């Protein structure tokens, strides 16, 4: 199975956006947990936690979902 790593700049942007949503929330909630942010990206919470750590390999579909969400 082919696994893809997030680039350091992609991981940095992901961390920044997740931290912002955790602090400030969205239009419905004042703050968001990592699980709620993961639901917005359409991935599982443990996968999001792994993606935030260094040098984690992700499945291509998970990588695509994260890239798509970062592009928004």
DASULFEN-V572220 format. One record per residue. N is the residue number from 1. RES is the residue in one small letter. SS is DSSP state (2 for helix, 1 for strand, 0 for the rest). PHI is phi as a letter, one per 20 degrees, with the letter a starting at -180 (* if undefined). OMEGA is omega as a letter, one per 30 degrees, with the letter a starting at -180 (999 if undefined). Layout:
BEGIN
N/RES/SS/PHI/OMEGA ; N/RES/SS/PHI/OMEGA
END
This chain:
BEGIN
1/x/0/*/l ; 2/x/0/e/l ; 3/x/1/d/a ; 4/x/1/c/l ; 5/x/1/e/l ; 6/x/0/f/l ; 7/x/0/f/a ; 8/x/2/g/l ; 9/x/2/f/l ; 10/x/2/f/l ; 11/x/2/f/l ; 12/x/2/f/l ; 13/x/2/f/l ; 14/x/2/f/l ; 15/x/2/g/a ; 16/x/2/f/a ; 17/x/2/f/l ; 18/x/2/f/l ; 19/x/2/f/l ; 20/x/2/f/l ; 21/x/2/f/l ; 22/x/2/f/a ; 23/x/2/f/a ; 24/x/2/d/l ; 25/x/0/m/l ; 26/x/0/c/a ; 27/x/0/f/a ; 28/x/0/d/a ; 29/x/0/c/a ; 30/x/0/f/l ; 31/x/0/c/l ; 32/x/0/c/l ; 33/x/0/e/l ; 34/x/2/f/l ; 35/x/2/f/l ; 36/x/2/f/l ; 37/x/2/f/l ; 38/x/2/f/l ; 39/x/2/f/l ; 40/x/2/f/a ; 41/x/2/e/a ; 42/x/0/m/l ; 43/x/0/c/l ; 44/x/0/e/a ; 45/x/2/f/l ; 46/x/2/f/l ; 47/x/2/f/l ; 48/x/2/f/l ; 49/x/2/f/l ; 50/x/2/f/a ; 51/x/2/f/l ; 52/x/2/f/l ; 53/x/0/e/a ; 54/x/0/f/l ; 55/x/0/l/l ; 56/x/0/e/l ; 57/x/1/e/a ; 58/x/1/d/l ; 59/x/1/f/a ; 60/x/2/g/a ; 61/x/2/f/l ; 62/x/2/f/l ; 63/x/2/g/l ; 64/x/2/f/l ; 65/x/2/f/l ; 66/x/2/f/l ; 67/x/2/f/l ; 68/x/2/f/a ; 69/x/2/f/l ; 70/x/2/f/a ; 71/x/2/f/a ; 72/x/0/f/999
END
